[in-house]
Structures are given as C-alpha cells and as structure tokens.
Amino acid sequence: MRIDRWISQATDLSRKDVQAAIKAKRVAVDGDAVSSPAFPVRATDTVTLDGAVLKAAGPRYFMLHKPAGYLCATQDAHHPTVLDLLEEPNKHGLQIVGRLDLDTTGLLLITDDGRWNHRVTSPRRACEKSYIASLAAPLSPDAPKAFAEGILLRNETHPTRPATVEPLADQRCRVTLCEGRYHQVKRMLGALDNRVLTLHRERIGSIHLDPALEPGQYRPLTEAEIGSI
C-alpha cells in the first residue's frame, strides 16, 4: 500500500497532510526518511511520524449505545452524528451497520470492514434484530398473529416477512424481525392502529447491547461477537 494512504488510514491526517509531512521529512520507514508519497509499505515495516511509531489500521468493530438526537450519518449540517461520539482516528473510514432513526436508541454497530457490514445487513442473511417499543395504546391481542403472517405496509407491494411481537409490562412490547425496511417497527404497529412512543434496539443477531454502556458510550466488539455473525 502507498505510504500516504497507509498513514491516512492509521491517523486523522488527510492524504494532503500526509504528503506535506513526507515532503518535510517527518515520515520514516525502518528509520529511513521517506521522500515519496507512493513509497510501498509492507506488513513488516515500522512506520514513524515525528519519531512516533504508527500502528497499522486494521478492521475495527464497535458497539455503541446510541442516544436519541444523534443521526446515523457520517456528517450532517443540522444534527450531531453518531460518529461524533467516537474518539477514534480516521473516523471517516467507518461505516454504520444498519441505521437507527434520529429518536431511536440502543444498539448500533460500527465498522470499517465492508464484508462484515454486508453479512450483517444483507437481506439474504436474515439477521434478526430485536426492539423494545413503548406504545400509545395496549397491544392488540391479534398483533402476534398479524406479525407472524406478515403485514402489507402502505405503499408497498409485498408483506413483511414473518416476525414476532411479545407484549411486555407498562404498555411495551418486544418486536423481533429479520428485515430493515424504512421505519418498519413503527409502520407495522401503526398498521395495527397503534403508535410507537419510544423505540430501543437491544439485539442484532446474537450481539446484545452491553448493559454496562451508558447512552453515548461505546466499546470494541469481542472476537466472539465479531465471529457470531
């Protein structure tokens, strides 16, 4: 890999900033100053910037407890984004795995591994996702049957895939589905003459939101969690 790209991925520096650092003789490989942004970096090389050893950027996998009011986007002119909550280098290289609405809270996965992202979100994989919804009205007794059979949502031509809904205390319910249609949980419950007041995602596949994480906090995924999907 070209050294300017390598350093850009390992730090917050832009390619232009890296090229300026190389021109100023601030970059070295195995102790020797580099003069070309196209210098090839090997896995065994030691790269330094201003004498500090840089760590090669590898695949990163994070679990974030998303708070309400944060947009699932890399940048936005009107709202803070979930990436603003991360204290990580090269944040522009990260991808949001399955988005949540602005007002929806809970488990959000973030990575720079595009293949893993696809495994989680591909419709063919049918990765289950579970949500806790608080409702404006008690859950209809017919709701579990309707969810299991599939619901034809407004302006769509195919009903939803079979899903489950379980009534909980305090006019809440747990919804588990394997799709990711636009506002799907809210629309499915809306089709049954109910309204979602709050929505919280608790699980994606076998990855559960860590109860130790407060809203806005995040942590790396474990090897077991990464390999579970």
C-alpha positions, 0 to 999 in steps of 0.5 A, a space after each residue: 500500500 502507498 505510504 500516504 494512504 497507509 498513514 491516512 488510514 492509521 491517523 486523522 491526517 488527510 492524504 494532503 497532510 500526509 504528503 506535506 509531512 513526507 515532503 518535510 521529512 517527518 515520515 520514516 520507514 525502518 528509520 529511513 526518511 521517506 521522500 515519496 508519497 507512493 513509497 510501498 509499505 509492507 506488513 513488516 515495516 515500522 512506520 514513524 511520524 515525528 519519531 512516533 511509531 504508527 500502528 497499522 489500521 486494521 478492521 475495527 468493530 464497535 458497539 455503541 449505545 446510541 442516544 436519541 438526537 444523534 443521526 446515523 450519518 457520517 456528517 450532517 449540517 443540522 444534527 450531531 452524528 453518531 460518529 461524533 461520539 467516537 474518539 477514534 482516528 480516521 473516523 471517516 473510514 467507518 461505516 454504520 451497520 444498519 441505521 437507527 432513526 434520529 429518536 431511536 436508541 440502543 444498539 448500533 454497530 460500527 465498522 470499517 470492514 465492508 464484508 462484515 457490514 454486508 453479512 450483517 445487513 444483507 437481506 439474504 442473511 436474515 439477521 434478526 434484530 430485536 426492539 423494545 417499543 413503548 406504545 400509545 395504546 395496549 397491544 392488540 391481542 391479534 398483533 402476534 398473529 398479524 406479525 407472524 403472517 406478515 403485514 402489507 405496509 402502505 405503499 408497498 407491494 409485498 408483506 413483511 416477512 414473518 416476525 414476532 411481537 411479545 407484549 411486555 409490562 407498562 404498555 411495551 412490547 418486544 418486536 423481533 424481525 429479520 428485515 430493515 425496511 424504512 421505519 418498519 417497527 413503527 409502520 407495522 404497529 401503526 398498521 395495527 392502529 397503534 403508535 410507537 412512543 419510544 423505540 430501543 434496539 437491544 439485539 442484532 443477531 446474537 450481539 446484545 447491547 452491553 448493559 454496562 454502556 451508558 447512552 453515548 458510550 461505546 466499546 470494541 466488539 469481542 472476537 466472539 461477537 465479531 465471529 457470531 455473525 
